Amino acid sequence: MRRVRGPRRGWAKITLGVSLLFAVGVFVFLSIQGSPVRGAAGGLLIIVAGLWEWRRKRSDQIRAERFEAEAEESQRKRQG
């Protein structure tokens, strides 16, 4: 039985979006300042860090849901 998605699942997407916007902002700012290579490197670093964090949060959520489902299953077995 699949559970309905909770509101916590959306936070990973929101933080990924904020990271992408911040990366674009860094690139634009440094490009305007005359350092487009540094802007691209900084933006790429921020994007990679954002993706890393998003994958970690997603795997943590999946692991927590699996643990919760197993706990509910074992509780049902004990009761009935």
MOHU-V195005 format. One record per residue. N is the residue number from 1. RES is the residue in one letter. OMEGA is omega in whole degrees, 0 to 359 (none if undefined). NEAR is the number of other C-alpha atoms within 12 Angstrom. D_FIRST is the distance of its C-alpha to the first C-alpha in Angstrom with 2 decimals. Layout:
N & RES & OMEGA & NEAR & D_FIRST
N & RES & OMEGA & NEAR & D_FIRST
//
This chain:
1 & M & 180 & 9 & 0.00
2 & R & 179 & 10 & 3.77
3 & R & 176 & 11 & 6.51
4 & V & 181 & 9 & 9.69
5 & R & 179 & 11 & 12.38
6 & G & 181 & 12 & 14.93
7 & P & 182 & 11 & 18.64
8 & R & 184 & 18 & 19.25
9 & R & 182 & 21 & 17.98
10 & G & 182 & 16 & 20.97
11 & W & 179 & 17 & 23.56
12 & A & 179 & 24 & 23.49
13 & K & 180 & 21 & 24.39
14 & I & 180 & 19 & 27.01
15 & T & 176 & 25 & 28.68
16 & L & 178 & 26 & 28.75
17 & G & 178 & 20 & 30.45
18 & V & 179 & 21 & 32.90
19 & S & 179 & 27 & 33.75
20 & L & 178 & 25 & 34.47
21 & L & 179 & 19 & 36.63
22 & F & 179 & 23 & 38.46
23 & A & 178 & 28 & 39.10
24 & V & 178 & 24 & 40.58
25 & G & 178 & 21 & 42.67
26 & V & 180 & 27 & 44.02
27 & F & 181 & 27 & 44.91
28 & V & 182 & 22 & 46.66
29 & F & 182 & 20 & 48.49
30 & L & 176 & 20 & 49.78
31 & S & 178 & 19 & 50.70
32 & I & 180 & 14 & 52.76
33 & Q & 177 & 13 & 54.39
34 & G & 179 & 13 & 55.47
35 & S & 183 & 16 & 53.04
36 & P & 179 & 19 & 50.59
37 & V & 177 & 18 & 49.95
38 & R & 177 & 20 & 49.09
39 & G & 179 & 24 & 46.92
40 & A & 180 & 22 & 45.01
41 & A & 179 & 20 & 44.67
42 & G & 178 & 26 & 43.51
43 & G & 178 & 27 & 41.07
44 & L & 178 & 24 & 39.65
45 & L & 179 & 21 & 39.33
46 & I & 178 & 27 & 37.45
47 & I & 179 & 27 & 35.09
48 & V & 179 & 18 & 34.38
49 & A & 178 & 21 & 33.81
50 & G & 178 & 26 & 31.44
51 & L & 178 & 24 & 29.38
52 & W & 181 & 18 & 29.38
53 & E & 180 & 23 & 28.16
54 & W & 179 & 26 & 25.42
55 & R & 179 & 19 & 24.09
56 & R & 180 & 17 & 24.33
57 & K & 180 & 23 & 22.48
58 & R & 180 & 22 & 19.69
59 & S & 176 & 16 & 19.39
60 & D & 180 & 17 & 19.63
61 & Q & 179 & 22 & 16.76
62 & I & 179 & 20 & 14.50
63 & R & 180 & 14 & 15.85
64 & A & 178 & 16 & 15.35
65 & E & 179 & 22 & 11.65
66 & R & 179 & 17 & 11.34
67 & F & 180 & 14 & 13.72
68 & E & 179 & 16 & 12.06
69 & A & 178 & 17 & 8.73
70 & E & 178 & 15 & 11.30
71 & A & 178 & 14 & 13.35
72 & E & 179 & 16 & 10.94
73 & E & 180 & 15 & 10.28
74 & S & 178 & 13 & 14.07
75 & Q & 177 & 12 & 14.84
76 & R & 179 & 11 & 13.07
77 & K & 180 & 10 & 15.07
78 & R & 183 & 9 & 18.17
79 & Q & 186 & 8 & 18.00
80 & G & none & 7 & 17.50
//
